[in-house]
Amino acid sequence: MKTFRKLTLALALSALTLGGAAAQTDNRGARAEAAILAISEKAKSILSQRGKPLAEREKQLVATIGRNFHFTLIAELVIGPGWEKLPHDQRQEFLDLFRDFYLSSYGSQLGGYPDDKFVILSVAEKGSRDSFVRTTLTRPKRETITLDWRVREVLGRPLIIDLLINGTSVAISHRESFNLVLSSDGMEGLLTLFKIRAERLNAETRDFAAGEDLFEQGRFAEAVAIWEELARKGDAKAQYNLSVMYDQGRGVDPDSKAAEFWNEKARAANYPPAIHNHALTLLAAKDEAAAIGLLEKSAENDFAPSQYTLGKMYSYGIGVKEDAARAFGYIRLAAEAGMPEAQYNLGKAYRDGYGTEADTVASVQWFEKSALQGYGKAQEKLATRYGAGDGVDQNDVEALKWAILAAREEIIEAEEWEKLYRSRMSDADITRAETLANDFKPQ
């Protein structure tokens, strides 16, 4: 009989995560099992970096997870026969947005934290290419769930093409829900929903006593218990946090009605993140005037996330007519408030001349502000600028430093830049760049 593999907490999301290539074994099922175990070790390595905030660890983990999923095959299953008829640019945009949605939503629900028990029960080969790795996930104060990972051999490499939770296919579930949107609003409507969802805010855990510590440790059920007690006493921040936990399925089963209930409590107390998330809920429900009114009021009160979201909406043309100048104005406000995502997007606006005159020097300056906060996409942009001497003096040491840092944030393009710069640099300069990267601390 197959020996059970019991992996600790960090190994739960593990099964989702990415790892190195699985060791070659004698049969396909064994390769699939080895891939899941290798993924687990990578997850454990990322989640054990206690010096990093949980949000940063999860961001790196989610970026890493995607390399072990074949999202093109998943997208074909989710969208159905209409997938091949979509223009190439829409397919690529859907893949990018769906990938982030899929990994973030199921990553937060499946755990991968202390006290979780992840067990591989069996492996079965199906057809000529697929294997199913059956596992269980035991979580504190929640029912044990069965997870089946459908793994397919693609060019000799095992890749996950579906996840079944208690026997229900995630891909098929998405297909059923997405088809409702596709039938009424088409692909543009579905893409818009993803873009709206991407602007939702997470739990506010900073300076929140014991709940913050438990959340950072991944002990979500215990954090929920603390916040629930405070929420019932009228604490708006705790009410908002409960809403997010129910929305994301952290420490509790996902429950949209409970999420809405607690967010409404916090919104009634004028808690800015709750107002922001409610506005996005209204926007998704096509109550655009009310949504924009809330976001504009929040933005006028200097709430940077709402300023940034309005900038993205005017950029995408979501709920409003596309307006490059207004997009630039709102994103600039959020960037000046210190949001790294906004600083990165402001750098792109100056680069492209979107809503403003093109300014290469200003573009680099805003990329640098974002990169210094540890934002991987901005770090990758700085790597290319220093490598080419575009807007800055050419400097391979700086180029390689930023490429190394961006690669650590799982920015795939950065890995290619890193290889290029290493190939043309002296050993001494490479060592200097590596030292600078190792000494880097986000500001």
C-alpha positions as CSV (number, residue, x, y, z in Angstrom):
1,M,0.0,0.0,0.0
2,K,1.0,3.6,-0.6
3,T,2.5,5.2,2.5
4,F,0.6,8.4,3.5
5,R,2.7,11.6,3.2
6,K,1.8,13.9,6.0
7,L,2.9,17.4,5.4
8,T,2.6,20.3,7.8
9,L,0.6,23.5,7.3
10,A,2.9,25.1,4.8
11,L,2.5,22.1,2.6
12,A,-1.3,22.5,2.1
13,L,-1.2,25.3,-0.4
14,S,1.8,23.5,-1.3
15,A,-0.1,21.2,-3.6
16,L,-1.1,24.3,-5.5
17,T,2.3,25.8,-5.6
18,L,5.1,25.5,-8.0
19,G,8.4,23.7,-7.5
20,G,11.3,22.4,-9.4
21,A,11.0,19.7,-12.0
22,A,9.8,16.4,-10.5
23,A,12.3,13.6,-10.4
24,Q,11.8,11.2,-13.3
25,T,10.4,7.9,-12.1
26,D,9.2,4.8,-13.8
27,N,5.6,5.7,-14.5
28,R,3.4,8.7,-15.1
29,G,1.5,8.4,-11.7
30,A,4.7,8.4,-9.8
31,R,5.9,11.5,-11.7
32,A,2.6,13.3,-10.9
33,E,3.0,12.4,-7.2
34,A,6.6,13.5,-7.2
35,A,5.6,16.9,-8.8
36,I,3.0,17.5,-6.0
37,L,5.6,16.8,-3.4
38,A,8.2,19.0,-5.0
39,I,5.6,21.8,-5.2
40,S,5.0,21.3,-1.5
41,E,8.6,21.8,-0.6
42,K,8.7,25.1,-2.6
43,A,5.6,26.3,-0.8
44,K,7.1,25.4,2.6
45,S,10.3,27.4,1.7
46,I,8.3,30.5,0.7
47,L,5.8,30.4,3.6
48,S,8.6,29.9,6.2
49,Q,10.2,33.2,5.5
50,R,8.9,34.8,8.7
51,G,10.8,38.0,8.1
52,K,8.4,38.8,5.3
53,P,4.8,39.9,5.9
54,L,2.2,37.2,5.0
55,A,0.9,39.3,2.0
56,E,4.4,39.3,0.5
57,R,4.8,35.6,1.0
58,E,1.5,34.8,-0.5
59,K,2.2,37.1,-3.4
60,Q,5.4,35.2,-4.1
61,L,3.6,31.9,-3.6
62,V,0.8,32.7,-6.0
63,A,3.2,33.8,-8.6
64,T,5.1,30.5,-8.1
65,I,1.9,28.4,-8.2
66,G,1.1,29.3,-11.7
67,R,4.1,27.5,-13.2
68,N,2.6,24.2,-12.3
69,F,-0.8,24.8,-13.9
70,H,-1.6,24.6,-17.6
71,F,-3.9,27.6,-17.8
72,T,-4.5,27.4,-21.5
73,L,-6.1,24.0,-21.1
74,I,-8.1,25.1,-18.1
75,A,-9.3,28.2,-20.0
76,E,-10.5,26.0,-22.9
77,L,-12.5,23.9,-20.5
78,V,-13.9,27.0,-18.6
79,I,-14.9,29.0,-21.7
80,G,-15.9,26.0,-23.9
81,P,-16.1,25.8,-27.7
82,G,-16.0,29.5,-28.0
83,W,-12.4,29.7,-26.8
84,E,-10.8,29.1,-30.2
85,K,-13.0,31.8,-31.8
86,L,-11.8,34.6,-29.5
87,P,-9.2,37.0,-30.9
88,H,-5.7,36.4,-29.7
89,D,-5.6,39.5,-27.6
90,Q,-8.8,38.6,-25.7
91,R,-7.5,35.1,-25.0
92,Q,-4.3,36.4,-23.6
93,E,-6.0,39.0,-21.5
94,F,-8.4,36.4,-20.2
95,L,-5.5,34.0,-19.3
96,D,-3.7,36.8,-17.4
97,L,-6.7,37.8,-15.4
98,F,-8.1,34.3,-14.9
99,R,-4.8,33.1,-13.7
100,D,-4.6,35.7,-10.9
101,F,-8.2,35.2,-9.9
102,Y,-8.0,31.4,-9.8
103,L,-4.7,31.2,-7.9
104,S,-5.6,33.9,-5.4
105,S,-9.1,32.7,-4.6
106,Y,-8.2,29.0,-4.2
107,G,-4.8,29.8,-2.6
108,S,-6.5,31.7,0.2
109,Q,-9.1,29.0,0.8
110,L,-6.9,25.9,0.8
111,G,-4.5,27.1,3.4
112,G,-0.9,26.1,3.5
113,Y,-0.4,27.3,7.1
114,P,0.4,26.0,10.6
115,D,-1.7,23.1,11.9
116,D,-3.0,22.1,8.5
117,K,-2.5,18.5,7.6
118,F,-2.0,17.7,3.9
119,V,-2.1,13.9,3.1
120,I,-1.5,12.2,-0.2
121,L,-3.9,9.2,-0.2
122,S,-3.5,7.6,-3.7
123,V,-2.5,8.2,-7.3
124,A,-4.4,6.8,-10.3
125,E,-3.5,7.0,-14.0
126,K,-6.4,7.9,-16.3
127,G,-6.2,7.6,-20.1
128,S,-2.9,8.1,-21.9
129,R,-1.7,11.3,-20.3
130,D,-3.5,12.2,-17.0
131,S,-3.1,11.2,-13.4
132,F,-5.2,12.0,-10.4
133,V,-3.5,12.6,-7.1
134,R,-6.0,12.2,-4.3
135,T,-5.3,14.2,-1.1
136,T,-7.0,15.4,2.0
137,L,-6.6,18.7,3.8
138,T,-7.4,18.8,7.5
139,R,-7.8,22.3,8.9
140,P,-8.5,23.5,12.5
141,K,-12.1,24.1,13.3
142,R,-13.2,23.2,9.7
143,E,-14.3,20.0,8.0
144,T,-11.6,17.9,6.3
145,I,-11.8,18.3,2.5
146,T,-10.8,15.9,-0.3
147,L,-8.7,17.4,-3.0
148,D,-8.0,15.6,-6.3
149,W,-5.3,17.1,-8.5
150,R,-5.7,16.3,-12.2
151,V,-2.2,16.2,-13.6
152,R,-1.4,15.9,-17.3
153,E,1.9,15.1,-19.0
154,V,2.7,18.0,-21.4
155,L,5.9,17.7,-23.3
156,G,7.2,15.3,-20.6
157,R,6.3,17.6,-17.7
158,P,3.4,17.0,-15.2
159,L,1.1,20.1,-15.1
160,I,-2.1,20.5,-13.1
161,I,-5.1,21.0,-15.4
162,D,-7.9,20.8,-12.8
163,L,-8.6,20.7,-9.1
164,L,-11.6,18.8,-7.6
165,I,-12.8,19.9,-4.2
166,N,-14.9,17.2,-2.5
167,G,-15.5,15.8,-5.9
168,T,-16.5,19.1,-7.6
169,S,-14.4,20.3,-10.5
170,V,-13.2,23.9,-10.0
171,A,-12.9,24.3,-13.8
172,I,-16.5,23.1,-14.4
173,S,-17.8,25.3,-11.6
174,H,-16.2,28.3,-13.1
175,R,-17.6,27.4,-16.5
176,E,-21.2,27.3,-15.1
177,S,-20.8,30.7,-13.4
178,F,-18.9,32.4,-16.2
179,N,-21.3,31.3,-18.9
180,L,-24.0,33.4,-17.2
181,V,-21.8,36.5,-17.7
182,L,-20.7,35.4,-21.2
183,S,-24.3,34.9,-22.4
184,S,-25.4,38.4,-21.3
185,D,-22.3,40.5,-21.5
186,G,-19.8,38.6,-23.7
187,M,-16.1,38.2,-23.1
188,E,-15.7,42.0,-22.5
189,G,-18.2,41.7,-19.6
190,L,-16.3,38.8,-18.1
191,L,-12.9,40.6,-18.4
192,T,-14.5,43.7,-16.8
193,L,-15.6,41.6,-13.8
194,F,-12.1,40.3,-13.3
195,K,-10.6,43.8,-13.5
196,I,-13.1,45.0,-10.9
197,R,-12.4,42.1,-8.6
198,A,-8.7,42.8,-8.8
199,E,-9.2,46.2,-7.1
200,R,-10.8,44.7,-4.0
201,L,-8.9,45.3,-0.7
202,N,-7.7,42.6,1.7
203,A,-8.0,42.4,5.4
204,E,-6.6,45.4,7.4
205,T,-4.4,43.6,10.0
206,R,-1.7,46.2,10.8
207,D,-1.7,47.2,14.5
208,F,-4.6,45.0,15.3
209,A,-3.4,43.3,18.4
210,A,-3.6,39.5,18.6
211,G,-5.6,39.1,15.5
212,E,-2.8,40.5,13.4
213,D,-0.3,38.1,14.8
214,L,-2.5,35.1,14.2
215,F,-3.3,36.2,10.7
216,E,0.4,36.6,9.9
217,Q,1.0,33.1,11.2
218,G,-1.7,31.8,9.0
219,R,-3.9,30.8,11.9
220,F,-6.9,32.2,10.2
221,A,-9.7,30.4,12.2
222,E,-8.2,31.8,15.5
223,A,-8.0,35.3,13.9
224,V,-11.6,35.1,12.8
225,A,-12.7,34.2,16.4
226,I,-11.0,37.3,17.8
227,W,-12.4,39.5,15.1
228,E,-15.9,38.1,15.4
229,E,-16.0,39.0,19.1
230,L,-14.8,42.5,18.4
231,A,-17.1,42.9,15.4
232,R,-20.2,42.0,17.5
233,K,-19.1,44.8,19.9
234,G,-19.2,47.3,17.0
235,D,-15.5,47.5,16.0
236,A,-15.7,48.6,12.3
237,K,-12.2,47.3,11.4
238,A,-13.0,43.9,12.8
239,Q,-16.3,43.9,10.9
240,Y,-14.5,44.7,7.7
241,N,-11.9,42.0,8.3
242,L,-14.6,39.4,8.9
243,S,-16.2,40.4,5.6
244,V,-12.9,39.8,3.8
245,M,-12.3,36.4,5.6
246,Y,-15.8,35.2,4.5
247,D,-15.3,36.5,1.0
248,Q,-11.9,34.8,0.6
249,G,-12.6,31.7,2.6
250,R,-9.9,32.2,5.2
251,G,-10.5,30.3,8.4
252,V,-14.2,29.9,7.4
253,D,-16.0,28.5,4.4
254,P,-16.7,31.1,1.7
255,D,-20.0,32.9,2.4
256,S,-21.0,35.8,0.2
257,K,-24.0,36.7,2.4
258,A,-21.9,36.8,5.6
259,A,-19.3,38.8,3.7
260,E,-21.8,41.4,2.6
261,F,-23.4,41.6,6.1
262,W,-20.2,42.4,7.8
263,N,-19.0,44.8,5.1
264,E,-22.3,46.7,5.4
265,K,-21.8,47.0,9.2
266,A,-18.3,48.5,8.6
267,R,-19.5,50.7,5.8
268,A,-22.3,52.1,8.0
269,A,-19.5,53.2,10.3
270,N,-17.8,55.0,7.4
271,Y,-14.8,52.7,7.4
272,P,-12.9,53.5,4.1
273,P,-11.9,50.0,3.0
274,A,-15.5,48.8,3.4
275,I,-16.8,51.8,1.4
276,H,-14.3,51.0,-1.3
277,N,-15.2,47.3,-1.5
278,H,-19.0,48.1,-1.5
279,A,-18.4,50.4,-4.4
280,L,-16.8,47.6,-6.4
281,T,-19.7,45.3,-5.5
282,L,-22.1,47.9,-6.9
283,L,-20.0,48.3,-10.0
284,A,-20.0,44.5,-10.6
285,A,-23.8,44.7,-10.2
286,K,-23.9,47.4,-12.9
287,D,-25.0,50.1,-10.4
288,E,-22.3,52.3,-11.9
289,A,-23.4,55.7,-10.8
290,A,-23.7,54.8,-7.2
291,A,-20.3,53.0,-7.3
292,I,-18.5,55.8,-8.9
293,G,-20.1,58.3,-6.4
294,L,-18.7,56.3,-3.5
295,L,-15.3,56.0,-5.0
296,E,-15.1,59.7,-5.8
297,K,-16.1,60.6,-2.3
298,S,-13.5,58.2,-0.9
299,A,-10.9,59.6,-3.3
300,E,-11.7,63.2,-2.3
301,N,-11.0,62.1,1.3
302,D,-7.5,61.1,0.2
303,F,-8.1,57.3,0.3
304,A,-5.4,56.2,-2.1
305,P,-6.8,52.8,-3.1
306,S,-10.0,54.5,-4.3
307,Q,-7.9,57.1,-6.2
308,Y,-6.0,54.3,-7.8
309,T,-9.1,52.3,-8.7
310,L,-10.7,55.3,-10.3
311,G,-7.6,55.8,-12.3
312,K,-7.7,52.2,-13.5
313,M,-11.4,52.6,-14.3
314,Y,-10.8,55.7,-16.5
315,S,-7.9,53.8,-18.1
316,Y,-10.0,50.7,-18.8
317,G,-13.3,52.5,-19.5
318,I,-15.0,50.5,-16.7
319,G,-18.3,52.3,-15.7
320,V,-17.0,55.5,-17.3
321,K,-15.8,56.6,-20.7
322,E,-12.1,56.1,-21.1
323,D,-10.3,59.3,-20.2
324,A,-6.5,59.2,-20.2
325,A,-6.1,62.6,-18.5
326,R,-8.4,61.7,-15.6
327,A,-6.8,58.3,-15.3
328,F,-3.4,59.9,-15.1
329,G,-4.7,62.4,-12.5
330,Y,-6.1,59.8,-10.2
331,I,-3.2,57.4,-10.5
332,R,-0.8,60.3,-9.8
333,L,-2.7,61.1,-6.5
334,A,-2.3,57.5,-5.4
335,A,1.3,57.3,-6.4
336,E,2.1,60.5,-4.5
337,A,0.4,58.9,-1.5
338,G,3.0,56.1,-1.7
339,M,1.1,53.2,-3.4
340,P,3.7,51.0,-5.2
341,E,1.1,49.8,-7.7
342,A,0.1,53.3,-8.6
343,Q,3.8,54.4,-8.8
344,Y,4.5,51.6,-11.2
345,N,1.4,52.6,-13.4
346,L,2.4,56.2,-13.3
347,G,5.8,55.2,-14.6
348,K,4.1,53.4,-17.5
349,A,1.9,56.5,-18.1
350,Y,5.0,58.7,-18.5
351,R,6.7,56.0,-20.6
352,D,3.8,55.8,-23.0
353,G,2.6,59.4,-22.9
354,Y,-0.8,58.2,-21.6
355,G,-2.7,61.1,-20.2
356,T,0.4,63.2,-20.1
357,E,3.4,64.0,-22.3
358,A,5.9,61.2,-22.6
359,D,8.8,61.7,-20.2
360,T,11.5,59.0,-20.0
361,V,13.2,60.5,-17.0
362,A,10.0,60.8,-15.0
363,S,9.1,57.3,-16.0
364,V,12.3,55.9,-14.5
365,Q,11.9,58.0,-11.3
366,W,8.4,56.5,-10.6
367,F,9.5,53.0,-11.5
368,E,12.3,53.5,-9.0
369,K,10.0,54.7,-6.2
370,S,7.9,51.6,-6.7
371,A,10.9,49.2,-7.1
372,L,12.4,50.5,-3.8
373,Q,9.2,49.3,-2.1
374,G,9.8,45.9,-3.4
375,Y,7.3,45.9,-6.3
376,G,8.6,43.2,-8.7
377,K,7.1,44.6,-12.0
378,A,8.8,48.0,-11.4
379,Q,12.0,46.2,-10.5
380,E,11.9,44.4,-13.9
381,K,11.4,47.8,-15.6
382,L,14.4,49.3,-13.9
383,A,16.5,46.3,-14.9
384,T,15.7,46.9,-18.6
385,R,16.3,50.7,-18.3
386,Y,19.7,50.3,-16.7
387,G,20.6,47.6,-19.1
388,A,19.8,49.8,-22.1
389,G,20.7,53.2,-20.6
390,D,17.2,54.4,-21.3
391,G,16.4,57.4,-19.1
392,V,19.4,56.6,-16.9
393,D,23.1,56.1,-17.4
394,Q,23.8,52.5,-18.6
395,N,24.9,50.4,-15.7
396,D,25.0,46.6,-15.9
397,V,25.6,46.2,-12.2
398,E,22.4,48.1,-11.4
399,A,20.6,46.2,-14.2
400,L,21.5,42.8,-12.9
401,K,20.7,43.8,-9.3
402,W,17.2,44.8,-10.3
403,A,16.8,41.8,-12.5
404,I,17.8,39.5,-9.6
405,L,15.3,41.2,-7.3
406,A,12.5,41.0,-9.8
407,A,13.2,37.4,-10.5
408,R,12.9,36.7,-6.7
409,E,9.4,38.2,-7.0
410,E,8.6,35.6,-9.7
411,I,8.6,38.1,-12.6
412,I,9.3,35.6,-15.4
413,E,10.7,38.2,-17.8
414,A,13.3,39.2,-15.3
415,E,14.9,35.7,-15.4
416,E,15.7,36.3,-19.1
417,W,17.2,39.7,-18.4
418,E,19.2,38.2,-15.6
419,K,20.7,35.6,-18.0
420,L,21.5,38.3,-20.6
421,Y,23.3,40.6,-18.2
422,R,25.3,37.8,-16.6
423,S,26.5,36.7,-20.0
424,R,28.1,40.0,-20.7
425,M,29.5,40.9,-17.3
426,S,32.7,40.2,-15.5
427,D,32.7,38.0,-12.4
428,A,33.6,40.9,-10.2
429,D,30.6,43.0,-11.5
430,I,28.3,40.0,-11.1
431,T,29.4,39.6,-7.5
432,R,28.9,43.3,-6.9
433,A,25.3,43.1,-8.3
434,E,24.5,40.0,-6.3
435,T,25.8,41.7,-3.1
436,L,23.6,44.7,-3.8
437,A,20.6,42.5,-4.4
438,N,21.2,40.5,-1.2
439,D,21.6,43.7,0.8
440,F,18.4,45.2,-0.6
441,K,15.6,46.0,1.9
442,P,12.3,47.4,0.8
443,Q,11.7,50.9,2.0
